[in-house]
Structures are given as C-alpha cells and as structure tokens.
Amino acid sequence: MPESPSIRCQKIADLLIREISGILQTELRDPGIGFVTLTGAEVSKDIRSARVFVSVLGDAVRKREAMAALDRARPAVQNLLGGRIRLRYMPALRFVLDESNEYGARIDALLERIKKEETGKNGETTISNHAE
C-alpha cells in the first residue's frame, strides 16, 4: 500500500500550487502557456523534487505546446519561487500533464451512452436487483 505524504510535504505541495499559480497568472507573459490549470502537486520526502500536475484546455497539439512552454518557463518559475518561499531546499519542479479530467469525462460519456442504449431497447430503464 502506498504511503501517504507527510503533513509537511502536503503543506509544501499546497504552497507550491498557490505560488506557481500566481506566478503563471501575473508574472510570466509566455503566450505558449495558454490556459492551464494546476491540479495538484507531489513533493518527495526529502523535499528535493516536486511534480506539478497540469491540466491544459485544448487538443493534443495545444497540450504539447503548453507543456513545452511550461518546461521553458520552469527555471524562471523556480527562481521566482525562491524569492517567495523560504525553504532549506527549493524542490526541483517537473510539470506533468494531468489527463484525469478528460479520462473522467470520457467514462461519463460512455456511461451515458450505455444508459441511452438500454433505455432505447426497452423503451424504459430497467433496474436489476441482485440483493439476496
């Protein structure tokens, strides 16, 4: 069973999300970044590295462009973070594309389609009861 992050690591992850979000909104002017949403962060136990999960609105090409722009902006983001956050070690950032929202939407669409197909077969929705 995976170990849950320590409270300190979780607090640092939350702080990173808040600060990086502010940096991306107000201080970086790279149009390649576009519309990104920070969905989470994971900080290593030794606080030397952090994965920042990013959701990008758009098609596959748009996502690749945004991830490349974030990778180019990473040194500037880390530098700005160093002035905002006081830690013994500033975690090395790595931006990771988070596609869980698209995955969830695809599952919802499939479930909706199955529901419509079942309704279409019988003209009404049937609910089976497997309780014994």
Backbone as CSV, one residue per row, in Angstrom:
resi,resn,N_x,N_y,N_z,CA_x,CA_y,CA_z,C_x,C_y,C_z
1,MET,0.851,-1.182,0.000,0.000,0.000,0.000,0.888,1.234,0.000
2,PRO,0.657,2.198,-0.920,1.494,3.393,-0.966,1.348,4.226,0.293
3,GLU,2.468,4.784,0.692,2.481,5.603,1.887,1.916,6.989,1.576
4,SER,1.074,7.505,2.447,0.511,8.833,2.209,1.580,9.879,2.510
5,PRO,1.499,11.023,1.823,2.516,12.054,2.045,2.421,12.615,3.454
6,SER,3.574,13.035,3.983,3.579,13.628,5.313,2.817,14.956,5.277
7,ILE,2.436,15.404,6.437,1.707,16.669,6.527,2.586,17.801,6.001
8,ARG,3.877,17.771,6.323,4.802,18.811,5.844,4.874,18.808,4.324
9,CYS,5.015,17.622,3.717,5.081,17.539,2.257,3.786,18.043,1.628
10,GLN,2.656,17.721,2.239,1.377,18.173,1.698,1.234,19.684,1.806
11,LYS,1.679,20.251,2.922,1.620,21.711,3.081,2.515,22.405,2.059
12,ILE,3.695,21.847,1.819,4.598,22.427,0.822,3.991,22.302,-0.566
13,ALA,3.370,21.153,-0.863,2.721,20.965,-2.166,1.613,21.993,-2.364
14,ASP,0.800,22.218,-1.352,-0.275,23.214,-1.437,0.293,24.622,-1.644
15,LEU,1.370,24.938,-0.937,2.020,26.236,-1.076,2.597,26.403,-2.485
16,LEU,3.219,25.348,-3.005,3.765,25.410,-4.362,2.661,25.688,-5.378
17,ILE,1.545,25.005,-5.252,0.428,25.205,-6.182,-0.041,26.655,-6.136
18,ARG,-0.227,27.175,-4.943,-0.715,28.546,-4.789,0.283,29.551,-5.389
19,GLU,1.552,29.394,-5.095,2.559,30.341,-5.575,2.809,30.207,-7.076
20,ILE,2.904,28.993,-7.574,3.123,28.801,-9.015,1.942,29.344,-9.797
21,SER,0.744,29.125,-9.301,-0.451,29.650,-9.953,-0.371,31.166,-10.067
22,GLY,0.018,31.831,-8.987,0.163,33.282,-9.004,1.240,33.737,-9.974
23,ILE,2.338,33.021,-10.029,3.429,33.363,-10.946,2.958,33.234,-12.390
24,LEU,2.274,32.135,-12.700,1.809,31.925,-14.076,0.782,32.975,-14.489
25,GLN,-0.041,33.416,-13.558,-1.085,34.391,-13.877,-0.558,35.813,-13.999
26,THR,0.401,36.182,-13.160,0.771,37.589,-13.090,2.161,37.930,-13.600
27,GLU,3.099,37.001,-13.541,4.479,37.372,-13.818,5.051,36.814,-15.109
28,LEU,4.507,35.752,-15.627,5.017,35.193,-16.878,4.112,35.616,-18.024
29,ARG,4.706,36.018,-19.099,3.943,36.506,-20.246,4.183,35.636,-21.478
30,ASP,4.291,34.345,-21.297,4.511,33.432,-22.430,3.153,33.014,-22.983
31,PRO,2.800,33.444,-24.195,1.500,33.065,-24.762,1.390,31.565,-25.041
32,GLY,2.532,30.886,-25.102,2.510,29.444,-25.333,1.919,28.664,-24.174
33,ILE,1.980,29.234,-22.978,1.426,28.539,-21.815,-0.087,28.450,-21.939
34,GLY,-0.720,29.514,-22.397,-2.154,29.484,-22.631,-2.954,29.257,-21.364
35,PHE,-4.048,28.518,-21.510,-4.956,28.283,-20.394,-4.602,26.957,-19.717
36,VAL,-3.873,27.043,-18.619,-3.504,25.854,-17.856,-4.094,25.952,-16.461
37,THR,-4.380,24.801,-15.894,-4.868,24.715,-14.530,-3.955,23.783,-13.754
38,LEU,-3.484,24.239,-12.611,-2.681,23.379,-11.763,-3.633,22.524,-10.939
39,THR,-3.520,21.215,-11.095,-4.474,20.322,-10.438,-3.929,19.656,-9.189
40,GLY,-2.630,19.738,-8.972,-2.062,19.119,-7.785,-0.551,19.127,-7.833
41,ALA,0.042,18.678,-6.734,1.494,18.570,-6.662,1.855,17.450,-5.703
42,GLU,2.964,16.819,-5.984,3.526,15.804,-5.095,4.966,16.185,-4.814
43,VAL,5.303,16.283,-3.540,6.651,16.641,-3.122,7.313,15.392,-2.552
44,SER,8.567,15.153,-2.942,9.293,13.994,-2.436,9.537,14.137,-0.931
45,LYS,9.806,13.025,-0.270,10.020,13.045,1.178,11.164,13.961,1.589
46,ASP,12.219,13.997,0.763,13.371,14.841,1.095,13.200,16.287,0.616
47,ILE,12.057,16.595,0.023,11.683,17.928,-0.446,12.664,18.442,-1.510
48,ARG,13.326,17.542,-2.200,14.275,17.948,-3.244,13.618,18.029,-4.620
49,SER,12.475,17.383,-4.789,11.806,17.423,-6.086,10.292,17.467,-5.886
50,ALA,9.625,18.017,-6.902,8.161,18.115,-6.858,7.618,17.939,-8.266
51,ARG,6.567,17.157,-8.358,5.836,17.020,-9.616,4.594,17.895,-9.499
52,VAL,4.422,18.776,-10.472,3.274,19.676,-10.500,2.376,19.211,-11.641
53,PHE,1.153,18.825,-11.309,0.222,18.295,-12.292,-0.566,19.433,-12.923
54,VAL,-0.642,19.400,-14.254,-1.216,20.489,-15.025,-2.265,19.943,-15.985
55,SER,-3.412,20.597,-16.026,-4.454,20.286,-16.995,-4.467,21.413,-18.018
56,VAL,-4.526,21.039,-19.302,-4.480,22.032,-20.381,-5.748,21.912,-21.208
57,LEU,-6.384,23.040,-21.455,-7.579,23.086,-22.280,-7.162,23.112,-23.745
58,GLY,-7.667,22.165,-24.536,-7.355,22.152,-25.963,-7.044,20.757,-26.466
59,ASP,-6.660,20.705,-27.747,-6.354,19.421,-28.370,-4.931,18.980,-28.032
60,ALA,-4.506,17.856,-28.614,-3.206,17.280,-28.303,-2.060,18.227,-28.669
61,VAL,-2.186,18.926,-29.793,-1.136,19.869,-30.207,-1.028,21.006,-29.198
62,ARG,-2.165,21.538,-28.790,-2.203,22.624,-27.808,-1.580,22.175,-26.487
63,LYS,-1.856,20.935,-26.084,-1.296,20.410,-24.839,0.220,20.292,-24.932
64,ARG,0.722,19.793,-26.071,2.172,19.681,-26.262,2.834,21.057,-26.210
65,GLU,2.217,22.040,-26.870,2.767,23.399,-26.873,2.805,23.985,-25.457
66,ALA,1.737,23.793,-24.717,1.676,24.335,-23.358,2.705,23.664,-22.458
67,MET,2.866,22.350,-22.594,3.841,21.642,-21.767,5.266,22.067,-22.126
68,ALA,5.536,22.296,-23.410,6.855,22.774,-23.829,7.110,24.174,-23.273
69,ALA,6.095,25.033,-23.304,6.233,26.392,-22.767,6.462,26.357,-21.256
70,LEU,5.769,25.479,-20.556,5.977,25.346,-19.111,7.387,24.852,-18.818
71,ASP,7.873,23.937,-19.634,9.231,23.430,-19.437,10.253,24.545,-19.658
72,ARG,10.023,25.399,-20.658,10.914,26.539,-20.891,10.850,27.532,-19.734
73,ALA,9.670,27.687,-19.138,9.476,28.657,-18.060,9.904,28.117,-16.698
74,ARG,10.169,26.827,-16.617,10.483,26.196,-15.332,11.623,26.887,-14.570
75,PRO,12.769,27.198,-15.203,13.822,27.880,-14.438,13.374,29.239,-13.874
76,ALA,12.618,29.989,-14.651,12.126,31.284,-14.166,11.150,31.089,-13.014
77,VAL,10.284,30.092,-13.128,9.316,29.817,-12.053,10.060,29.437,-10.782
78,GLN,11.067,28.579,-10.901,11.831,28.164,-9.715,12.559,29.358,-9.094
79,ASN,13.103,30.230,-9.932,13.795,31.415,-9.431,12.825,32.321,-8.676
80,LEU,11.657,32.566,-9.242,10.658,33.402,-8.569,10.152,32.753,-7.282
81,LEU,10.021,31.439,-7.293,9.601,30.732,-6.076,10.615,30.920,-4.955
82,GLY,11.904,30.920,-5.330,12.957,31.094,-4.328,12.833,32.410,-3.579
83,GLY,12.312,33.429,-4.233,12.108,34.712,-3.565,10.842,34.776,-2.739
84,ARG,9.937,33.853,-2.979,8.642,33.877,-2.283,8.551,32.875,-1.138
85,ILE,9.239,31.763,-1.266,9.130,30.675,-0.288,10.489,30.468,0.369
86,ARG,10.491,30.398,1.663,11.732,30.156,2.401,11.784,28.693,2.849
87,LEU,12.579,27.919,2.124,12.804,26.518,2.464,14.303,26.268,2.431
88,ARG,14.744,25.285,3.174,16.152,24.926,3.129,16.539,24.515,1.711
89,TYR,15.696,23.703,1.091,15.909,23.264,-0.286,14.669,23.598,-1.104
90,MET,14.879,24.275,-2.219,13.763,24.534,-3.127,13.606,23.296,-4.004
91,PRO,12.437,22.690,-4.015,12.257,21.484,-4.831,12.477,21.757,-6.319
92,ALA,13.117,20.816,-6.988,13.255,20.884,-8.439,11.892,20.538,-9.022
93,LEU,11.351,21.422,-9.828,9.999,21.242,-10.363,10.016,20.414,-11.634
94,ARG,8.960,19.651,-11.793,8.720,18.946,-13.050,7.223,19.035,-13.314
95,PHE,6.859,19.608,-14.460,5.452,19.740,-14.821,5.007,18.465,-15.527
96,VAL,3.859,17.921,-15.097,3.333,16.669,-15.624,1.903,16.911,-16.094
97,LEU,1.604,16.471,-17.317,0.257,16.634,-17.862,-0.712,15.720,-17.115
98,ASP,-1.771,16.298,-16.594,-2.806,15.558,-15.856,-4.014,15.416,-16.769
99,GLU,-4.262,14.202,-17.223,-5.385,13.962,-18.128,-6.545,13.259,-17.436
100,SER,-6.578,13.300,-16.112,-7.634,12.605,-15.374,-9.008,13.207,-15.645
101,ASN,-9.084,14.528,-15.869,-10.386,15.149,-16.160,-10.952,14.643,-17.475
102,GLU,-10.083,14.552,-18.509,-10.543,14.038,-19.800,-10.954,12.575,-19.686
103,TYR,-10.196,11.816,-18.913,-10.500,10.405,-18.712,-11.864,10.250,-18.026
104,GLY,-12.097,11.050,-16.993,-13.378,11.010,-16.292,-14.530,11.411,-17.190
105,ALA,-14.330,12.430,-18.013,-15.377,12.869,-18.942,-15.685,11.790,-19.964
106,ARG,-14.646,11.085,-20.433,-14.852,10.005,-21.396,-15.647,8.857,-20.771
107,ILE,-15.352,8.519,-19.528,-16.105,7.469,-18.832,-17.554,7.897,-18.637
108,ASP,-17.777,9.157,-18.238,-19.142,9.661,-18.079,-19.918,9.568,-19.388
109,ALA,-19.264,9.931,-20.496,-19.923,9.867,-21.807,-20.268,8.424,-22.172
110,LEU,-19.362,7.501,-21.887,-19.635,6.086,-22.173,-20.799,5.567,-21.331
111,LEU,-20.813,5.934,-20.064,-21.916,5.501,-19.199,-23.247,6.085,-19.667
112,GLU,-23.231,7.333,-20.081,-24.442,7.970,-20.590,-24.920,7.276,-21.862
113,ARG,-23.984,6.915,-22.753,-24.340,6.226,-23.988,-24.941,4.848,-23.691
114,ILE,-24.354,4.132,-22.734,-24.888,2.824,-22.347,-26.293,2.981,-21.789
115,LYS,-26.502,3.994,-20.967,-27.818,4.245,-20.384,-28.843,4.515,-21.477
116,LYS,-28.468,5.330,-22.476,-29.384,5.637,-23.579,-29.679,4.391,-24.407
117,GLU,-28.671,3.561,-24.630,-28.880,2.339,-25.401,-29.815,1.382,-24.672
118,GLU,-29.649,1.255,-23.361,-30.540,0.387,-22.588,-31.957,0.941,-22.575
119,THR,-32.090,2.240,-22.458,-33.405,2.869,-22.483,-34.051,2.681,-23.854
120,GLY,-33.257,2.789,-24.910,-33.763,2.639,-26.264,-34.242,1.230,-26.567
121,LYS,-33.631,0.222,-25.995,-34.010,-1.173,-26.236,-35.396,-1.475,-25.680
122,ASN,-35.633,-1.069,-24.457,-36.857,-1.442,-23.759,-37.912,-0.338,-23.774
123,GLY,-37.503,0.843,-24.134,-38.434,1.959,-24.048,-38.515,2.506,-22.639
124,GLU,-37.886,1.819,-21.715,-37.825,2.284,-20.337,-36.565,1.742,-19.696
125,THR,-36.123,2.362,-18.665,-34.925,1.936,-17.962,-35.291,0.813,-17.014
126,THR,-34.514,-0.248,-17.056,-34.737,-1.363,-16.133,-33.644,-1.348,-15.084
127,ILE,-34.037,-1.611,-13.869,-33.104,-1.666,-12.757,-33.127,-3.087,-12.220
128,SER,-31.999,-3.729,-12.223,-31.957,-5.096,-11.719,-31.597,-5.079,-10.254
129,ASN,-32.180,-5.983,-9.504,-31.939,-6.081,-8.078,-31.248,-7.407,-7.804
130,HIS,-29.986,-7.333,-7.385,-29.219,-8.541,-7.127,-29.116,-8.857,-5.651
131,ALA,-29.887,-8.202,-4.806,-29.825,-8.441,-3.374,-30.415,-9.785,-3.049
132,GLU,-29.775,-10.505,-2.193,-30.276,-11.825,-1.775,-30.455,-11.869,-0.294
